[in-house]
Amino acid sequence: MDYPNPIIFVHGIQGAWLKNQYPVDYQDEIYWTGIFRKQFRKIHLSHIDSMVDRDIEKFIFPHQAIAFIYESIVEELRQEVTEHTYIFTYDWRKDNRYSAKKLGDFVKLVLRKTRTHTKGEKGRVPQKFSLIGHSMGGLVIKWYVLQILKKKRAEKVIDKIITIATPYRGSLKAVEALIPGARKFFGFDAQKAMREAARTLPGTYQLLPSWTNPVIDKYSGNNLSIFKKATWQENVIEKLDKKYGPEFLQKMLADAKDFTDVVKKDYDDKIRKKFYCIYGTGSDTLKQVKVDTKSNNRFDFAGAKEDKEGDGTVHKLSSYVKAAKNIKDKKKLLDGSLGGQHAQMPNHDSVQDYIVKLFTKIKYLKSFESKI
């Protein structure tokens, strides 16, 4: 028999521990675990070069994926589909394009490992691989497929692409995180410390929203581009200009727009037939925020428009993508509640069951709506 193709899971933003690997003594050098330790003041990136840590004495790298979120789904896939299931761990602070390149290197390693362990056995060794991405991990996958593999190569080597609550058109939570500070974006943390760190991280800017009218003028109702520096609150602009120089914010925004313009595009028709989209609805989720253009461009998050067409962090306008052209788009609603909403979707039994069935049944749903 033929061996199953390997599966690579890509975690979301904040989905890996961060650890300083510079000192000889590693104790107390883990700065981020996603739950109990979140040392925002130690994970800043340089405003001059966002591939470099701000502090001279630190070389921070991803240490391991957060088991609380991802261990269950990886083990389920190993038990039910293939033991050749792996998780790609990356530095979620940095440019997702860099992470996509690292994913490419990891894919090559996984294929080499899988072929080594199946060599000499009866049956055909794996020739393809599947990618599963949660949240921002789906964007890393999208960039890798579109910009690194590219069309012809992707058609040959990809078995399936599955994304869970991926913000293809961003999230207003990213705007909130960068301006006043959003508790639900990085957990229940000090908003000031969180936003100061977030403002140095390309990964946060690359989650800015790009659907129709997420940010509007309070008086005219006209759309305001979050990717233009002039849209931002004056006090934020002044602070960033003073701290990092007048070019910093516009550079981060322009760079984020270039990334967003690519990942919001549809997959090619042949790839879309291998693509499965899982998204969440049922929780209050930010849909639109008004800007007081007559009062220093103040963003009114207290009065922001919400509805239940999202998972609490990512709105359906961003996360839902039709799976395949000419295939009837079906939906399935989940009963019950996803305790942690967006972050905990990979832990939900029904999400895991759905993904397992995608690998074990030929005919199944092409998109999936998780009722939260």
C-alpha positions in Angstrom: 0.0 0.0 0.0 1.0 3.6 -0.4 2.1 5.5 2.7 0.0 8.6 3.7 1.6 11.9 2.8 3.1 13.8 5.7 1.1 16.6 7.4 2.7 19.8 8.7 0.8 22.0 11.2 1.6 25.7 11.3 0.6 27.5 14.5 -0.7 31.1 14.8 0.5 34.3 16.3 1.7 33.9 19.9 1.6 30.1 19.2 5.2 29.4 20.2 7.4 30.0 23.3 10.1 32.6 22.8 13.5 32.0 24.4 16.7 34.0 24.6 19.4 31.6 23.5 22.3 34.0 23.9 23.3 33.3 27.6 25.1 30.2 28.8 22.6 29.8 31.6 19.2 29.4 30.1 17.2 29.6 33.3 14.8 32.5 33.4 15.4 33.2 29.7 12.0 32.1 28.4 10.1 35.3 27.7 6.9 34.0 26.3 4.9 30.8 26.9 1.5 32.2 25.8 -0.1 31.6 29.2 1.9 32.0 32.3 4.8 34.1 31.0 4.4 37.1 28.7 7.3 39.5 29.1 6.4 42.1 26.6 9.2 44.4 27.4 11.8 41.8 26.4 10.4 40.7 23.0 10.7 44.0 21.1 12.3 44.0 17.7 14.6 46.7 16.4 13.0 49.6 14.7 15.9 49.8 12.3 15.9 46.1 11.3 12.9 44.1 12.3 14.8 40.8 11.8 16.9 41.8 14.9 16.0 41.8 18.5 16.0 45.3 20.1 18.2 44.4 23.0 21.9 43.9 22.4 22.2 41.0 24.8 19.4 38.9 23.3 19.1 36.4 20.5 15.4 35.3 20.8 14.2 32.2 18.9 11.0 30.1 19.0 11.5 27.3 21.5 8.4 25.1 21.1 4.8 25.3 20.1 2.3 25.9 22.9 1.2 22.4 23.9 -2.0 23.7 25.6 -3.3 24.7 22.1 -1.7 22.4 19.6 -0.7 19.1 21.3 -4.2 17.6 21.0 -4.7 18.2 17.3 -1.3 17.0 16.4 -1.6 13.8 18.4 -5.1 13.2 16.9 -3.7 13.4 13.4 -0.8 11.1 14.3 -3.2 8.5 15.7 -5.9 8.7 13.1 -4.1 9.7 9.8 -0.4 9.4 9.8 2.4 9.2 12.3 4.3 11.5 10.0 2.5 14.6 11.4 4.8 17.5 12.5 4.4 21.0 13.8 6.4 23.9 12.3 7.5 26.4 14.9 8.4 29.9 13.9 9.1 33.4 15.4 5.6 34.9 15.1 6.9 38.4 15.8 8.7 38.6 12.5 7.8 39.1 8.9 5.5 36.3 7.7 7.4 36.2 4.5 10.6 35.2 6.4 8.5 32.5 8.2 7.3 31.2 4.9 10.8 30.7 3.7 11.6 28.8 6.9 8.5 26.7 6.3 9.9 25.8 2.9 13.1 24.5 4.5 11.0 22.5 7.1 8.9 21.0 4.3 12.1 19.7 2.6 13.3 18.2 5.9 10.0 16.5 6.6 9.9 15.0 3.1 13.4 13.7 3.5 12.7 12.3 7.0 9.4 10.7 5.8 11.1 9.1 2.7 14.0 7.8 4.9 11.6 6.1 7.3 9.5 4.5 4.5 12.4 3.5 2.3 12.6 -0.2 1.6 9.0 -0.8 2.7 6.4 -2.1 0.3 4.4 0.6 -1.4 5.1 4.0 -2.8 6.9 6.5 -0.5 5.1 9.8 0.0 5.6 12.3 -2.9 3.3 15.1 -1.6 2.5 16.8 1.7 -0.5 18.5 3.4 -0.4 21.9 5.3 -2.7 22.8 8.2 -2.6 26.4 9.5 -4.2 28.0 12.5 -4.9 31.7 12.5 -1.8 33.5 11.2 -0.2 30.2 10.3 -2.6 30.1 7.4 -1.1 33.3 6.1 2.4 31.8 6.4 1.1 28.9 4.3 -0.6 31.2 1.8 2.6 33.1 1.1 4.7 29.9 0.9 2.3 28.4 -1.6 1.8 31.5 -3.8 5.2 33.1 -3.7 7.7 30.3 -3.0 6.2 27.1 -4.4 4.2 29.0 -7.0 1.5 27.6 -9.3 3.0 24.6 -11.2 5.1 23.3 -8.3 2.3 23.7 -5.8 -0.1 21.6 -8.0 2.4 18.8 -8.0 3.5 18.6 -4.4 0.5 19.6 -2.3 -2.1 17.1 -1.1 -4.3 19.3 1.0 -4.4 22.8 2.5 -6.6 23.3 5.6 -6.8 26.6 7.5 -8.5 27.2 10.8 -9.7 30.8 11.6 -7.1 32.3 9.3 -7.5 36.1 8.9 -7.0 36.4 5.2 -8.2 40.0 5.3 -6.8 40.8 8.8 -8.5 41.6 12.1 -9.6 44.8 13.8 -8.0 43.3 16.9 -4.7 44.0 15.4 -5.6 47.7 15.1 -6.8 47.7 18.7 -3.6 46.0 19.8 -1.5 48.7 18.1 -3.4 51.8 19.2 -5.0 51.5 22.7 -3.9 47.9 23.4 -6.3 45.0 23.0 -6.6 42.6 26.0 -8.2 39.8 24.1 -5.5 39.8 21.3 -2.6 38.9 23.6 -4.6 37.6 26.5 -5.4 39.4 29.7 -2.3 41.6 30.0 -1.2 45.1 30.7 -2.4 47.0 27.6 0.4 49.5 27.7 3.2 47.0 27.7 1.5 44.9 25.1 0.9 47.7 22.6 4.5 49.0 23.0 5.8 45.5 22.0 3.2 45.0 19.3 4.2 48.3 17.6 7.7 46.8 16.8 6.4 43.5 15.4 5.8 43.1 11.6 3.6 40.1 12.4 1.1 42.3 14.1 0.9 44.9 11.2 0.5 42.1 8.7 -2.9 41.3 10.4 -4.4 44.8 9.7 -7.9 44.6 8.2 -8.5 44.9 4.4 -12.2 44.0 3.9 -14.7 46.7 2.9 -14.9 49.6 5.3 -13.4 48.2 8.5 -12.3 51.7 9.5 -14.5 54.7 8.6 -14.8 58.5 9.1 -17.2 59.1 11.9 -18.9 62.0 10.1 -18.9 61.1 6.4 -19.0 57.3 6.7 -16.2 57.1 4.1 -13.7 54.3 4.2 -10.3 55.2 5.7 -7.3 53.1 4.8 -5.6 51.7 7.9 -2.5 51.3 5.7 -2.0 55.1 5.4 -0.2 56.9 8.2 -2.6 59.9 8.0 -5.4 57.7 9.2 -3.8 56.9 12.5 -4.4 58.7 15.8 -2.2 61.8 16.0 -0.9 61.0 19.5 0.3 57.5 18.2 2.0 59.1 15.2 3.7 61.6 17.4 5.0 59.0 19.8 6.2 56.6 17.1 7.9 59.5 15.1 9.7 60.6 18.3 10.7 57.1 19.3 11.6 55.5 16.0 11.8 58.3 13.5 9.2 59.7 11.0 9.6 56.9 8.4 9.0 54.0 10.8 5.2 53.8 10.8 4.7 54.4 7.1 7.3 51.8 6.3 5.6 49.2 8.5 2.2 50.0 7.0 3.4 49.9 3.4 5.2 46.6 4.0 2.1 45.2 5.7 -0.1 46.3 2.7 2.3 44.5 0.2 1.9 41.3 2.2 -1.9 41.7 2.6 -2.4 42.3 -1.1 -0.9 38.9 -1.8 -2.5 36.7 0.9 -6.0 38.0 0.4 -6.0 36.7 -3.2 -7.8 33.5 -4.1 -5.8 30.3 -4.7 -5.6 29.1 -8.3 -8.6 26.9 -9.2 -6.5 23.7 -9.1 -5.2 24.5 -5.6 -8.6 25.5 -4.4 -9.9 22.0 -5.1 -7.4 20.9 -2.4 -8.2 23.7 0.0 -10.5 23.5 3.0 -11.6 26.5 5.1 -12.6 26.3 8.7 -13.9 29.5 10.3 -15.8 30.5 13.4 -19.1 32.4 14.0 -21.3 33.0 17.0 -19.1 35.3 19.2 -19.1 39.1 19.3 -16.4 40.2 16.9 -15.2 43.6 15.8 -16.5 44.5 12.4 -16.1 48.3 12.1 -14.6 51.2 14.0 -15.2 54.9 13.5 -12.5 57.5 13.5 -13.2 61.0 14.8 -11.4 62.9 12.1 -12.3 66.3 13.8 -10.6 65.2 17.0 -7.1 64.1 16.4 -8.3 60.9 14.5 -9.3 59.2 17.7 -10.4 55.6 17.2 -13.6 54.9 19.0 -13.2 51.3 20.0 -15.6 51.7 22.9 -18.4 52.3 20.3 -17.1 49.9 17.7 -19.6 47.9 15.7 -19.7 44.2 16.5 -21.8 41.3 15.5 -21.7 37.6 16.0 -20.3 36.7 12.6 -16.9 35.8 13.9 -14.9 33.9 16.5 -14.2 36.8 18.8 -11.0 37.8 17.1 -11.4 37.2 13.4 -14.5 38.3 11.6 -16.1 36.0 9.0 -15.5 38.8 6.4 -11.8 37.9 6.8 -11.7 34.2 7.6 -14.3 32.7 5.2 -13.0 31.8 1.8 -14.9 29.7 -0.8 -13.1 26.4 -0.9 -13.3 25.5 -4.6 -14.8 26.8 -7.8 -17.7 24.7 -9.2 -18.1 22.8 -6.0 -21.2 23.6 -4.0 -20.2 25.4 -0.9 -21.7 23.7 2.2 -21.6 24.6 5.8 -21.9 22.7 9.0 -22.7 24.3 12.3 -21.2 23.0 15.5 -23.2 22.4 18.6 -21.8 23.6 21.9 -19.2 26.2 22.7 -15.5 26.6 22.0 -14.2 27.6 25.4 -11.3 29.9 24.3 -13.0 30.9 21.1 -10.4 31.8 18.4 -7.3 30.5 20.1 -8.9 27.3 21.2 -10.5 26.2 17.9 -7.8 23.6 17.2 -8.8 21.9 20.5 -12.4 21.5 19.6 -13.4 17.8 19.0 -15.7 18.7 16.1 -12.9 20.6 14.4 -10.5 17.7 14.9 -13.1 15.2 13.7 -13.7 17.3 10.6 -10.0 17.5 9.7 -9.5 13.8 10.2 -12.5 13.0 7.9 -10.9 15.2 5.2 -8.0 12.7 5.1 -10.1 9.5 5.6 -13.1 10.2 3.4 -13.1 11.3 -0.2 -16.4 13.1 -0.2 -16.9 15.7 2.6 -17.7 19.3 3.2 -15.5 21.8 1.4 -15.9 24.6 4.0 -16.8 24.5 7.6 -18.4 27.0 9.9 -17.7 26.6 13.6 -20.6 27.9 15.8 -19.0 29.5 18.8 
